[in-house]
């Protein structure tokens, strides 16, 4: 699952008195409720479309919008923090909407993909592999990671 992607050495929540996970879950639940309420009148299906109504011979294309988001997500380690916040905000908002195909495509780590296709999970697996290689080259990585987290939380200047 997505929770298993981040290796222990790249996590900081266990080192902080206030990990922020409870706040994150509360905020995410609120966003899901708002998205569900917004989408209620749209009449979206509650289950994915059966395979017999799909066209497996057609080449899959995620569309320009998701292509741009996935391309940006793939480069998350090399982009400005502000851009990464925007990209992850849009993806998390999309994932909060109650459409079965969005859920399946964005959130199912076990989704079978055709060759050359990518999902959010497959992109994050590659990003984490790249991150693990880069971590080896950063001196005092753990201390620096904790310092940046404290700065982002406003605990140190």
Secondary structure, 3 states (H helix, E strand, C coil): CHHHCCCHHHCCHHHCCCCCHHHHHHHHHHHHHHHHHHHHHHCCCCCCCCHHHCCCCCCCCCCHHHHHHHHHHHCHHHCCHHHHHHHHHHHHHHHHCCCHHHHHHHHCCCCCCCCCCCCHHHHHHHHHHHHHHHHCCCCCHHHHHHHHHHHHCCCCC
